[in-house]
Amino acid sequence: MQRERETKLVAIAALLIGVIGLTVGYAAFSNTLSIRSSATVNPDASTFNVDFSTSDSAVTAGTVTPTLTPTTLTATDATIDNSANPTISGLSATFTEPGQKAVYTFYAYNAGQYVAYLKNITYANVSGQASSKICTAKTGTTDSLVQAACDDIRLSVKVGSEAAVTGTKSGITGHSLAKAAADTVAVTIEYVTGGDIADGDFTVAFGDVSLEYRTVD
């Protein structure tokens, strides 16, 4: 019974700061996404362990290079660090117009002794706010235009065979992750095609996103 209560929480802390500069109808967005995970395991953390990895065949920390649309888009590589709580950080892209995106693909690898079941993908609110996404106009920028553009800046997460989500998905069933197997995780930062454009700079912040794995479905 005790083993059935064991869980693993892989947290995606999506804290994006977007700085937008407008030049005759074009906006430049800078977004930074951090992904962090933590584990709560009882009685022995080593027996139930899902980590981030650059490989689908072992737990391997390292660099994740995004796939860019267009290929000329500016974005930074992300870094996985499993030395403490597994963390992926440094996800950042600079958008110049709608229709651009950066996709970071990595893995949740089951290095434990149990089959793991994905149960919840949870989008938390931005710290101190009542929403999972907050857009704030800089001085001289029209807030109504910022909020319109804000609707078109999205953070989505796709785990394995699950459909990509832009908000919380709870009570997932039938999603098993075998021992020594991996779920592909794709985090997409996107300025959607046809999106609105603000008339100046603003910031974008996303709350944490958590992936919860359990030992029972």
Secondary structure, 3 states (H helix, E strand, C coil): CCHHHCEEEEEEECCCCCCCEECCCCEEEEEEEEEECECCCCCCHHHCCEEEECCCCCCCCEEECCEEECCCCEEECEEEECCCCCEEEEEEEEECCCCEEEEEEEEEEECCCCCEEEEEEEECCCCCCCCCEEEEECCCCCHHHHHHHHCCEEEEEEECCCCCECCCECCCCCCEECCCCEEEEEEEEEECCCCCCCCCCEEEEECEEEEEEECCC
